[in-house]
Amino acid sequence: MINHLSVSQLTTFQRCGEQWRRRYVEGEIIPPGIAARVGSGVHKAAEANFKVKMRTGEDLPLDAVQDAAAEAYGKALADGVFFAPDEVPGAKAAMARGKDDAVLLATLFRRELAPAIMPELVEHRVTLDIPGVALPVMAILDCYTTDHKLRDLKTSGKRWSDDKAHASQQPTIYREAVKEVTGDYPEELLFDVLISNKTPVLQTITTSRTDEDMQILVRQFGVMTASIRAGIFPPAERDSWACSARFCGYYFTCPYIPAHRKILPKRSV
């Protein structure tokens, strides 16, 4: 059984309790898709850049950041990547495009975002013992800056809405993690979104959280842990975008999907 919680676990459980059960109870790990592997490559490049910058005060050269992204993307692919059945024929080309995307987004990061940031904490792991939550909660801070800003780096195929940023549960727990480490809450919470258009663009959204947001998150963790203890793992709604062969690697072995929905359509010749 698990020994800690995280916001990503909570998000998975709320999306599909059965998916959470398969992953965290049964240990059936399905690798993520190409987009997540691209994100991993860019995050590793950003981490490498900022860790050097904390020591030297200078960003890495552009080519070093690009190389770091390409290398990290390749290592992530070696750990596996998920393709839906209809995506398999184009998998090789998709993986090649993914490498290009990782390098392009890392280039955008280095040119437009990194020079404006002086990091104090990078990929910093924090374990929180939160009153009202049955297990410790793990949080990993992307980047906390010397001017007291908490920045969370994301990659995306399209622009984020402000509502998406304001609804995210991550800043709520990250805010508490910063206070745990520094003694104070961050002065700003920001999402830096690297958008993979034909010409990649940077979008920065400022959001905010209060103690009430944290109280609500604690209640959500409480519902999750109570369900787990009772052995209740609610499946996703059948009309959810997540409940499909394209987005769920457990789809074809899921007990909540009827057999006739698991038959692959014949490909036209």
Disulfide bonds with the S-S distance in Angstrom:
none
